[in-house]
Amino acid sequence: MPRPHHSPIVLLAFPQFRHEFADLLNSNALVTNFTRSLIESTFENVMWFGRTSKDYREFVRTARAAYHFLVEGNKTKPKEIAKQYSLIVDNIIPSINNSGLALSEAKNVSSNDPDNKIRKYLASYKVMYEGLLCLICAPVIYAFGIAKRVKNKDFTPDDNGKIDLNTLKTMEKLIVYSDNRLARGLNSHIRNAYSHENYKVLDDAKVELWDPNPYKPKKSWGPEVWPLEKLIELNDQLWINALGITCSLFLYDINNRRIATDRGWFTSRRLPELRREELNDTVDTIADKLGFYMKSLTILGNQVYITLSPQLKGIDQDSELYMGNKVHTRLYKVKMWYEEKRIIDQLTRMLVTLIPYIKAESEVSINIVSHEGAPIGSLSVDFPNIIGLKITDTDPETVNNIRYIYKTDTIGETITYVEKKGTPRFVGIGPAMPKPGTSGTQLRPIGGV
């Protein structure tokens, strides 16, 4: 089943994505691990955590509108669009994570502390506005400018791939319909008021905000008094819209990565160095997918020490997944099985996968222990040797041919088991799940077996 920090939605994310956007996927579509992880996290955010069907509809509408702009620009200058996209692609996930964390912190503040909750929602809005929307809107606005043959330089992102969101005001004048989906939830006055401390928290869960313009006083905004509920609504609207724009970007990635990579349009960039907590989460996720439980990760200078234990073989069976609302419950079944893999093959694959995240000059040591802590084997390697391999496959034959690069290798032919999941299969619709503590048909909680 999904990892502990994910909801069961991740199992339904990709099938739902294909169902929702099947008409937009072309014959050259290529889904990489990166885009698949984006799909899973995006759909988890928009279909879980208390989101409504209205949120989902707004998300889909924004995704389709933004992708339309990308397609129109791509018809004229595909190389230029690809290069602008490549400037931001490595920063999409960190930016979404930062925005999601800020929004989560605001939601978690008790309603009994409205003053702090207001400040947290203002801070959350600023993080999304400056850190996420300026990034993900850039390729879309740039593509729109190309399609419309706009000469205004504001439609060209800066060297970091970001764009001034004020360009949306110019964009609105060129759109044939009145509603610019990219601008939903955007309010520069709220962002400015918080950034320049032009706000005052009031009693009764309200805040007064103003945005003066010393050069053009007639364009000054406020003061306005906003209840906390209105501020929450604005944050949620911007978040859902951001997820829709992000969806348009991975639709673009899926449909264009193959040709853009073949023609050298995607600029390869070194990922920003991860902090230890981020690297820990990354290694944990990779280990889980390859058949390991991560015990520890330690970094001392250029020495990276990882301790793992192999996963045990579970029972091959169908897992049941219930998705319910007030009206009915949908039942899905997911086929689950376990595949036997050599540990040496899986560790080699892990090291290759970690190339973008670990310093090139590092030495990596991996210890494999049983669940009780007994040693099974160890592996160590100078990371430049892994980078120099440039292998795309880690089948047993390939790994046997390159095992000489390991400084220490006592793994032998030991094995682990990798959990595999099939595509969720819709079974049928049943009555709504009863509320906790009430009588009725007993259904398993979401997550199944």
C-alpha positions in Angstrom: 0.0 0.0 0.0 1.1 3.7 -0.1 4.0 4.8 2.1 3.0 6.0 5.5 3.2 9.7 4.6 0.9 9.3 1.6 -2.8 8.8 1.3 -4.4 6.0 -0.7 -5.1 8.5 -3.4 -1.6 7.9 -4.8 -2.9 4.6 -6.1 -5.7 6.2 -8.0 -3.7 9.3 -9.1 -2.3 8.1 -12.4 -5.4 6.2 -13.6 -7.5 9.3 -12.7 -5.0 11.5 -14.6 -5.2 9.3 -17.7 -9.0 9.3 -17.5 -9.3 13.1 -17.1 -6.8 14.1 -19.7 -6.8 11.2 -22.1 -7.8 13.6 -25.0 -4.7 15.7 -24.4 -2.1 12.9 -24.4 -0.4 12.4 -27.8 1.3 9.4 -29.4 4.8 10.5 -28.2 3.7 10.7 -24.6 6.5 9.7 -22.1 5.8 9.4 -18.4 9.1 9.7 -16.4 9.5 8.9 -12.7 9.6 12.7 -12.2 6.2 13.4 -13.9 4.6 10.4 -12.2 5.6 11.7 -8.8 4.2 15.1 -9.7 1.0 13.5 -10.8 0.7 11.5 -7.6 1.4 14.5 -5.3 -0.8 16.9 -7.3 -3.8 14.6 -7.4 -3.3 13.8 -3.7 -3.5 17.5 -2.9 -6.5 18.2 -5.0 -8.5 15.0 -4.2 -7.6 14.5 -0.5 -7.1 16.6 2.6 -10.7 17.8 2.7 -11.0 19.0 -0.8 -14.4 19.2 -2.6 -15.7 18.2 -6.0 -15.8 21.9 -6.8 -12.1 22.2 -6.1 -11.4 19.4 -8.5 -13.5 20.9 -11.2 -11.7 24.2 -10.9 -8.4 22.4 -10.9 -9.3 20.6 -14.2 -10.5 23.8 -15.8 -7.3 25.7 -15.0 -5.1 22.8 -16.1 -6.8 22.7 -19.5 -6.7 26.4 -20.0 -3.0 26.7 -19.1 -2.1 23.7 -21.3 -4.0 25.3 -24.2 -1.7 28.4 -23.9 1.4 26.1 -23.9 0.2 24.2 -26.9 -0.5 27.3 -28.9 3.0 28.7 -28.2 4.6 25.4 -28.8 3.2 25.4 -32.3 5.3 28.4 -33.2 8.5 28.1 -31.1 8.8 24.6 -29.5 12.5 25.0 -28.9 12.1 28.2 -27.0 9.2 26.9 -24.9 11.3 23.8 -24.0 14.2 25.9 -22.9 12.0 28.1 -20.7 10.4 25.0 -19.1 13.8 23.4 -18.4 14.8 26.5 -16.4 12.1 25.8 -13.8 11.5 22.1 -13.9 13.9 21.2 -11.2 12.4 23.8 -8.8 8.7 22.8 -9.3 8.6 20.1 -6.6 10.5 22.1 -3.9 8.3 25.1 -4.6 5.1 23.1 -4.3 6.4 21.5 -1.1 7.3 24.9 0.5 3.8 26.2 -0.4 2.1 23.1 0.8 4.0 23.2 4.1 3.1 26.9 4.7 -0.6 26.3 4.0 -0.5 23.2 6.3 1.0 25.3 9.1 -1.7 27.8 8.7 -4.5 25.2 8.8 -3.0 23.6 11.9 -3.2 26.7 14.0 -6.1 26.4 16.4 -9.3 28.4 15.7 -8.9 29.5 19.3 -5.9 31.5 18.2 -7.3 33.6 15.3 -4.6 36.3 15.5 -1.8 33.7 14.8 -4.0 31.9 12.3 -4.4 35.2 10.3 -0.7 35.8 10.3 0.0 32.3 9.2 -2.4 32.5 6.3 -0.9 35.8 5.2 2.5 34.2 5.3 1.2 31.2 3.3 -0.2 33.5 0.7 3.1 35.3 0.3 5.0 32.0 -0.1 2.6 30.8 -2.8 2.5 34.1 -4.6 6.3 34.7 -4.7 7.8 31.2 -4.6 5.3 29.1 -6.6 3.1 31.2 -9.0 6.0 33.3 -10.3 7.7 30.1 -11.2 4.9 27.9 -12.7 3.2 30.7 -14.6 6.3 31.6 -16.4 6.3 29.1 -19.3 2.6 29.5 -19.7 2.7 33.3 -20.0 5.7 33.1 -22.2 3.9 30.6 -24.5 0.9 32.9 -24.6 3.0 35.8 -25.6 4.6 33.8 -28.4 1.2 32.6 -29.7 -0.2 36.2 -29.6 3.1 37.7 -31.1 3.3 40.0 -28.1 6.4 42.3 -28.3 6.2 43.3 -24.6 9.4 42.1 -22.8 7.4 41.5 -19.6 6.2 38.2 -21.3 9.8 36.9 -21.2 10.8 35.2 -17.9 14.0 36.3 -16.1 17.3 34.3 -16.1 16.0 32.2 -13.2 12.8 31.3 -15.1 10.4 33.4 -13.1 8.0 36.0 -14.3 6.4 39.2 -13.0 2.8 38.3 -12.2 1.7 41.8 -13.1 2.1 40.6 -16.7 -1.2 38.8 -16.1 -3.0 42.2 -16.2 -1.7 42.8 -19.7 -2.5 39.2 -20.7 -6.1 39.7 -19.6 -6.5 42.4 -22.3 -5.5 40.0 -25.0 -7.7 37.1 -24.0 -10.8 36.7 -26.1 -12.9 35.6 -23.1 -13.2 37.5 -19.8 -11.9 34.9 -17.3 -8.1 34.5 -17.1 -7.8 31.2 -15.3 -4.1 31.9 -14.4 -5.2 34.9 -12.3 -7.7 33.1 -10.1 -6.8 33.6 -6.5 -4.2 36.2 -7.2 -4.4 39.5 -5.3 -1.3 41.6 -5.3 -2.7 43.9 -2.7 -2.9 41.2 -0.1 0.7 40.1 -0.9 1.9 43.7 -0.8 0.1 44.5 2.4 1.7 41.6 4.3 5.1 42.1 2.7 5.3 45.7 3.7 3.5 45.2 7.0 0.5 47.3 6.0 -1.9 45.3 8.0 -3.4 45.2 11.5 -4.9 42.2 13.2 -8.3 43.1 14.8 -10.6 41.5 17.2 -13.2 38.9 16.2 -10.9 37.1 13.7 -10.5 40.0 11.3 -7.6 41.9 9.7 -7.3 45.3 8.2 -5.1 45.6 5.1 -4.0 48.4 2.9 -1.6 48.8 -0.1 -0.6 52.5 -0.6 0.9 53.8 -3.8 3.0 56.8 -3.0 3.6 57.6 -6.6 0.0 57.2 -7.8 -2.2 57.8 -4.7 -5.4 57.2 -6.8 -4.2 53.6 -7.3 -3.8 53.0 -3.6 -5.9 50.2 -2.2 -7.7 49.9 1.1 -7.9 49.9 3.9 -10.2 46.9 3.8 -11.3 44.7 6.7 -11.2 41.0 5.9 -12.6 38.2 8.0 -10.4 35.2 8.5 -12.8 33.0 6.4 -12.2 35.3 3.4 -8.5 35.0 3.8 -8.7 31.2 4.0 -10.9 31.1 0.9 -8.3 33.2 -1.1 -5.5 30.9 0.0 -7.4 27.8 -1.0 -8.4 29.3 -4.4 -4.8 30.2 -5.2 -3.5 26.8 -4.1 -6.0 24.9 -6.3 -5.2 27.1 -9.2 -1.5 26.6 -8.7 -2.1 22.8 -8.8 -4.0 23.2 -12.0 -1.2 25.2 -13.6 1.3 22.6 -12.4 -0.8 19.9 -14.0 -0.6 21.8 -17.3 3.2 21.7 -17.0 3.5 18.0 -16.6 1.0 17.5 -19.4 3.5 19.5 -21.5 6.4 17.5 -20.1 4.7 14.1 -20.9 3.9 15.1 -24.5 7.1 16.9 -25.3 10.0 15.3 -23.3 10.8 12.6 -25.8 11.3 15.0 -28.8 12.8 17.8 -26.7 15.4 15.5 -25.2 16.3 13.9 -28.6 16.9 17.4 -30.0 18.8 18.7 -27.0 16.3 21.4 -26.1 16.1 20.5 -22.4 19.0 22.1 -20.7 20.5 19.8 -18.1 20.9 21.5 -14.7 22.4 20.3 -11.5 19.7 20.2 -8.8 20.0 22.5 -5.9 21.7 20.8 -3.0 19.2 19.2 -0.6 19.2 19.8 3.1 19.7 16.7 5.2 16.1 16.3 6.0 15.2 16.6 2.3 17.9 14.1 1.3 16.7 11.7 4.1 13.2 11.8 2.6 14.5 11.3 -0.9 16.6 8.3 0.0 13.7 6.9 2.1 11.3 7.1 -0.9 13.8 5.6 -3.3 14.7 2.8 -0.9 11.0 1.9 -0.4 10.4 1.6 -4.1 13.4 -0.7 -4.5 12.6 -3.1 -1.7 14.3 -1.7 1.4 13.4 -0.1 4.7 15.7 2.7 5.5 17.2 2.5 9.0 19.5 5.6 8.9 21.3 8.1 6.8 24.4 9.9 8.1 26.6 12.5 6.3 30.0 13.4 7.6 31.8 15.7 5.1 32.0 13.8 1.8 31.2 10.5 3.5 27.6 9.2 3.1 26.5 6.3 5.2 23.2 4.5 4.6 21.8 1.6 6.5 19.0 -0.5 5.0 17.1 -3.7 5.7 15.5 -5.8 3.0 11.7 -5.9 2.7 10.0 -9.2 3.6 7.8 -11.1 1.2 4.2 -10.3 1.8 1.1 -12.2 0.6 0.1 -11.8 -3.0 -3.5 -10.6 -2.9 -6.1 -8.0 -3.9 -6.2 -4.9 -1.8 -9.5 -3.1 -1.4 -9.7 0.7 -1.6 -12.9 2.5 -0.7 -13.4 6.1 -1.7 -16.6 7.6 -0.2 -18.7 10.7 0.1 -22.1 11.6 1.6 -23.9 9.9 -1.3 -22.1 6.7 -2.1 -18.9 4.7 -1.8 -16.8 3.6 -4.7 -14.9 0.3 -4.4 -11.6 -0.4 -6.2 -9.5 -3.4 -6.1 -5.7 -3.3 -6.5 -3.7 -6.4 -7.3 -0.6 -6.7 -5.1 2.3 -9.1 -5.4 6.0 -9.3 -4.5 9.0 -9.8 -6.8 12.3 -11.3 -5.8 15.3 -9.1 -6.6 19.0 -9.3 -6.0 20.1 -6.8 -3.4 23.2 -5.8 -5.5 21.0 -5.0 -8.5 18.7 -2.8 -6.4 21.5 -1.0 -4.7 23.2 -0.2 -8.0 19.9 1.2 -9.2 19.6 3.2 -6.1 23.0 4.7 -6.5 22.3 5.6 -10.1 19.0 7.2 -9.1 20.8 9.3 -6.4 23.2 10.9 -8.8 21.3 14.2 -9.0 21.1 14.4 -5.2 24.5 13.5 -3.8 27.7 15.5 -4.2 29.9 14.1 -7.0 33.0 13.9 -4.8 31.3 11.8 -2.1 32.1 8.2 -1.0 28.9 6.2 -0.3 28.8 3.3 2.0 25.7 1.1 2.4 25.2 -1.4 5.1 22.5 -4.1 4.8 21.1 -5.5 8.1 18.3 -7.8 9.0 15.2 -6.5 10.8 16.8 -7.6 14.0 20.0 -5.7 13.2 22.2 -8.6 12.2 24.7 -7.7 9.4 23.9 -9.1 5.9 26.5 -7.3 3.8 28.0 -4.0 2.8 28.8 -1.9 -0.3 31.0 1.1 -0.7 32.0 3.1 -3.8 33.5 6.4 -4.8 30.5 8.2 -6.3 32.4 9.6 -9.3 32.7 5.9 -10.5 28.9 5.6 -10.4 28.5 8.8 -12.3 31.0 7.7 -14.9 29.1 4.5 -15.7 26.3 6.3 -17.5 24.2 3.1 -17.4 20.5 3.1 -18.2 19.8 -0.5 -17.1 20.6 -2.4 -13.9 19.7 -5.9 -14.9 21.8 -8.7 -13.4 24.1 -9.1 -16.4 24.9 -5.4 -16.5 25.5 -5.2 -12.8 27.8 -8.2 -12.8 29.9 -6.5 -15.5 30.4 -3.4 -13.4 30.7 -4.8 -9.9 34.4 -4.2 -10.0 33.9 -0.5 -9.3 32.8 -1.2 -5.7 35.6 -0.8 -3.1 33.7 -3.0 -0.7 31.2 -5.7 -1.8 30.1 -8.3 0.6 26.5 -8.4 -0.6 26.9 -11.7 -2.5 23.6 -13.0 -4.0 21.3 -12.0 -1.2 17.8 -11.0 -2.1 15.0 -8.6 -1.2 11.4 -8.4 -2.2 9.8 -5.5 -4.0 6.1 -4.8 -3.5 4.3 -4.3 -6.8 0.8 -2.9 -7.4 -1.4 -3.2 -10.4 -3.8 -0.5 -11.8 -6.8 0.1 -9.5 -9.8 -1.7 -10.9 -13.2 -0.2 -10.3 -15.6 -2.8 -8.9 -18.8 -0.9 -8.2 -20.7 1.7 -6.2 -22.3 1.0 -2.8 -24.1 3.0 -0.1 -22.4 5.8 1.8 -20.0 4.8 4.5 -21.6 5.2 8.0 -20.3 7.9 10.3 -18.0 6.7 13.1 -20.0 5.4 16.0 -23.1 4.7 14.1 -24.6 1.4 13.0 -24.7 0.2 9.5 -22.8 -1.9 7.0 -19.3 -2.2 8.2 -16.8 -1.2 5.5 -13.0 -1.2 5.8 -11.4 2.2 6.2 -9.9 3.8 3.1 -6.6 2.0 2.4 -8.0 -1.5 2.3 -6.0 -4.4 3.5 
